[in-house]
Amino acid sequence: MAELATIARPYAEALFEVSHGDLTATQGWLDAIAATAGAPQLLQFAANPKVNAAEVFRLVASVLPQPLPEHGANFLRAVIDNDRLAALPEVAKQFRELANAQSGRSDAQIYSAFPIADAELAGLKAVLEKRFGRRLETQVHVDPELIGGVRVVVGDEVLDTSVKARLQQMKSALTA
C-alpha cells in the first residue's frame, strides 16, 4: 500500500484550494476529524465489511465536538467513500503545512523538562521567532528526560539547548 503521505497529499491540496477564504476554520474542523480518525477502534469499525460508508460517516460526525459545515461533510464523505480514513491525520498535517507556508508562519514544538509559564513562553516565542525568522505557532510538551533547558523543533530544524543534549556532547567529546 502506498505511503500515507502520498495518499494524503491530493486531499490536503484539494482542500487547501477550496478553503482559501477560511483556512483557520477549515483547520479547526479538519483537526477534529483527524483526531477522531486516529482512533484504532474507529479504523477497526470502518474496516468491517458489514459496515457501509454512511454508517462510518454518521459515527464520525456524531463524535465531533461541533457539526461539520457542508463542505466539511462532503470532504469527509469523499475520504470515507475512498477508504482513506486512516490518512486523515496526515491530511491535516499537510493542510497545516500548506496554510503555514501561505501565511509565513511555522509550527514549533517546544519540549521542556518543566511546564513553562505563559509569560516565559511569550518571551521564548519572541526569541525563537527572531531566531527562525518567521512567526511561530507553539505547542509545549513536558519531557522530564531533558533534565533542564528546551528542545525546539520547527519543521526539519532542531534547536536543542537541553541539559541532556549538553551531557551527550560532553560524553562524545570525552570518549573521542
ABEGO torsion letter per residue (X at the ends): XBBAAAAAAAAAAAAAAAAAABAAAAAAAAAAAAAAAABAAAAAAAABAABBAAAAAAAAAAABABBBBAAAAAAAAAAAAAGAAAAAAAAAAAAAAAAAAAAGBBBBBBBBABBBBAAAAAAAAAAAAAAAGBBBBBBBBBBAAAGBEBBBBBEABBBBABAAAAAAAAAAAAAX
